Amino acid sequence: MNDDELLEDDFSFEPEPEEAPRKSEPDPRLALAKKILKQLHENLGNVIDLLDGGNIEEANTDFAKLVASKKEAEHTLDDISGSRVIEGVFDGQAMIGSDGKSYAVPPNYASKSRLVEGDMLKLTIKRDGTFLFKQIGPIERARLVGKLAFDASVGTFVAMIGEQNYKLITASVTFFHGEPGDEIVVLVPKNTPSVWAAVENVVKK
């Protein structure tokens, strides 16, 4: 045996078998989300079957339960995603949350949705800080017609209706290219007094 053979034998080795990659643990949050969505899907199917069979009364009962479970599911899914959910009331400019804090509502969203004082809103605050508003309980509305004016004392447009002036979100007025003197159609709460009104339309003078 020569030295080369000795060295080769001394240092030869068999490679150890590689460990199989471990499968990642299933995320229990995803499993819960899937379970919730499947349950909603099944409940919706039951309501459709009842309607197809002419069981209107039973379908109405199951539909009410479906709506309630949908709201619970939304909250659960928001919790799973790490979002924070706050419900509150629109005061004409902002949402007063159930936690007593005021959350500014984007004027464009308030205008587009024609939000009225007293409307119930849901605010979802995502992990990245994004604010998402959703109207969940519109209050009963009344439609009024008046004249558009600009109140310099408060620095905002107003709808002059009889002896009362309603404040208007500027974005709503500019969307319709409203100018002082134009006729304006607004929405206000039907059964409660309000300071603000939602612009429904503007008729150019």
C-alpha positions as CSV (number, residue, x, y, z in Angstrom):
1,M,0.0,0.0,0.0
2,N,1.4,3.4,-0.9
3,D,1.1,6.6,0.9
4,D,-1.5,8.0,-1.5
5,E,-3.8,5.0,-0.9
6,L,-3.4,5.3,2.8
7,L,-4.4,9.0,2.8
8,E,-7.4,8.3,0.6
9,D,-8.6,5.5,2.8
10,D,-8.2,7.6,6.0
11,F,-10.1,10.5,4.8
12,S,-12.9,8.9,2.8
13,F,-16.4,9.3,4.2
14,E,-20.0,8.6,3.2
15,P,-22.2,11.8,3.0
16,E,-25.0,11.8,5.6
17,P,-28.5,11.6,4.1
18,E,-30.2,15.0,4.0
19,E,-33.2,15.6,6.2
20,A,-36.4,15.9,4.4
21,P,-37.7,19.5,4.5
22,R,-40.2,20.0,7.3
23,K,-43.7,21.0,6.2
24,S,-44.8,24.3,7.6
25,E,-47.4,24.1,10.3
26,P,-50.9,25.0,8.9
27,D,-52.0,28.4,10.1
28,P,-55.0,27.9,12.4
29,R,-56.2,31.4,11.5
30,L,-56.6,30.3,7.8
31,A,-58.4,27.2,8.9
32,L,-60.8,29.2,10.9
33,A,-61.4,31.6,8.1
34,K,-62.1,28.7,5.7
35,K,-64.6,27.2,8.2
36,I,-66.4,30.5,8.6
37,L,-66.7,31.1,4.8
38,K,-67.9,27.5,4.2
39,Q,-70.6,27.9,6.9
40,L,-71.8,31.1,5.3
41,H,-71.9,29.4,1.9
42,E,-74.0,26.5,3.3
43,N,-76.4,28.9,5.1
44,L,-76.9,30.9,2.0
45,G,-77.6,27.7,0.1
46,N,-80.3,26.7,2.7
47,V,-82.0,30.1,2.3
48,I,-82.0,29.8,-1.5
49,D,-83.5,26.2,-1.2
50,L,-86.2,27.5,1.1
51,L,-87.1,30.3,-1.3
52,D,-87.2,27.9,-4.3
53,G,-89.5,25.7,-2.3
54,G,-91.9,28.5,-1.5
55,N,-91.1,28.5,2.3
56,I,-91.0,32.3,2.5
57,E,-91.5,32.6,6.3
58,E,-88.8,30.1,7.1
59,A,-86.5,31.6,4.5
60,N,-86.9,35.1,6.1
61,T,-86.0,33.6,9.5
62,D,-82.9,31.9,8.2
63,F,-81.9,35.0,6.2
64,A,-82.0,37.1,9.4
65,K,-79.8,34.5,11.1
66,L,-77.5,34.6,8.0
67,V,-77.2,38.4,8.2
68,A,-76.3,38.2,12.0
69,S,-73.7,35.4,11.4
70,K,-72.2,37.4,8.5
71,K,-71.6,40.4,10.8
72,E,-70.0,38.0,13.4
73,A,-67.9,36.5,10.6
74,E,-66.7,39.9,9.4
75,H,-65.5,40.7,12.9
76,T,-63.8,37.3,13.2
77,L,-62.1,37.6,9.9
78,D,-60.9,41.1,10.7
79,D,-59.4,39.8,14.0
80,I,-57.7,37.0,12.1
81,S,-56.1,39.5,9.7
82,G,-54.9,41.6,12.5
83,S,-57.2,44.5,11.7
84,R,-59.0,46.6,14.3
85,V,-62.7,47.3,13.9
86,I,-64.6,50.2,15.4
87,E,-68.3,51.1,14.8
88,G,-69.7,54.5,15.3
89,V,-72.1,57.3,14.2
90,F,-71.5,59.9,11.4
91,D,-71.8,63.4,12.7
92,G,-71.7,65.2,9.4
93,Q,-67.9,65.2,9.0
94,A,-66.4,62.4,11.2
95,M,-67.4,59.1,12.8
96,I,-67.8,59.2,16.5
97,G,-66.6,55.8,17.5
98,S,-68.0,53.5,20.3
99,D,-64.7,54.2,22.0
100,G,-65.6,57.9,22.2
101,K,-62.9,59.0,19.7
102,S,-63.5,61.0,16.5
103,Y,-62.3,59.5,13.2
104,A,-62.2,61.8,10.2
105,V,-64.2,60.5,7.3
106,P,-62.7,61.3,3.8
107,P,-64.9,64.0,2.2
108,N,-64.9,62.1,-1.1
109,Y,-66.3,59.0,0.5
110,A,-68.9,60.9,2.5
111,S,-70.0,62.8,-0.6
112,K,-70.1,59.7,-2.9
113,S,-72.0,57.7,-0.3
114,R,-74.3,60.7,0.5
115,L,-73.7,60.1,4.3
116,V,-76.2,61.8,6.6
117,E,-75.9,62.6,10.2
118,G,-76.8,59.6,12.3
119,D,-75.7,57.0,9.8
120,M,-73.9,54.0,11.3
121,L,-70.4,53.3,10.0
122,K,-67.8,50.6,10.5
123,L,-64.2,51.6,10.4
124,T,-61.6,48.9,9.8
125,I,-58.0,49.9,10.7
126,K,-55.6,47.5,8.9
127,R,-52.2,46.5,10.1
128,D,-50.5,49.0,7.7
129,G,-52.6,51.8,9.2
130,T,-55.1,52.0,6.3
131,F,-58.5,53.3,7.2
132,L,-61.5,51.7,5.5
133,F,-65.0,53.1,6.2
134,K,-68.3,51.2,5.4
135,Q,-71.9,52.4,5.9
136,I,-73.7,49.7,7.8
137,G,-76.8,51.4,9.0
138,P,-78.3,54.3,7.0
139,I,-80.7,56.4,8.9
140,E,-84.1,57.2,7.4
141,R,-83.8,60.3,5.1
142,A,-85.9,63.2,3.9
143,R,-85.3,65.1,0.6
144,L,-85.3,68.9,0.7
145,V,-84.9,71.5,-2.0
146,G,-83.3,74.9,-1.3
147,K,-80.8,77.4,-2.5
148,L,-77.0,77.1,-2.4
149,A,-75.0,79.8,-0.7
150,F,-71.6,80.3,0.8
151,D,-71.4,81.3,4.5
152,A,-68.2,83.3,5.0
153,S,-68.7,83.3,8.8
154,V,-68.2,79.5,9.0
155,G,-66.2,79.2,5.7
156,T,-68.4,76.6,4.1
157,F,-71.2,76.1,1.7
158,V,-74.7,75.9,3.0
159,A,-78.1,74.9,1.8
160,M,-80.7,77.6,2.6
161,I,-84.0,75.9,3.2
162,G,-86.7,78.2,4.7
163,E,-85.2,79.7,7.8
164,Q,-82.7,76.9,8.3
165,N,-79.2,76.6,6.9
166,Y,-77.6,73.2,6.5
167,K,-73.8,72.9,6.3
168,L,-72.5,71.1,3.2
169,I,-69.2,69.2,2.6
170,T,-67.2,71.3,0.1
171,A,-66.3,68.2,-2.0
172,S,-70.0,67.5,-2.5
173,V,-70.6,70.9,-3.9
174,T,-67.6,71.1,-6.1
175,F,-68.4,67.6,-7.6
176,F,-71.6,69.1,-9.0
177,H,-69.9,72.4,-9.9
178,G,-72.3,74.2,-7.6
179,E,-72.2,78.0,-7.2
180,P,-74.0,80.3,-4.9
181,G,-77.6,80.9,-6.2
182,D,-78.0,77.4,-7.7
183,E,-80.9,75.3,-6.6
184,I,-79.8,72.3,-4.5
185,V,-81.3,69.0,-3.5
186,V,-80.2,67.6,-0.2
187,L,-80.8,64.7,2.2
188,V,-81.2,65.1,5.9
189,P,-82.4,62.8,8.7
190,K,-86.1,62.4,8.5
191,N,-87.0,62.3,12.2
192,T,-84.1,64.1,14.0
193,P,-82.7,67.6,13.7
194,S,-79.3,68.0,12.0
195,V,-76.6,70.6,11.2
196,W,-75.2,69.0,8.1
197,A,-76.9,67.8,4.9
198,A,-75.8,65.5,2.1
199,V,-75.9,66.9,-1.4
200,E,-78.0,64.8,-3.8
201,N,-78.0,67.1,-6.8
202,V,-77.4,70.7,-7.9
203,V,-79.6,72.5,-10.5
204,K,-77.7,75.3,-12.2
205,K,-79.3,78.7,-12.0
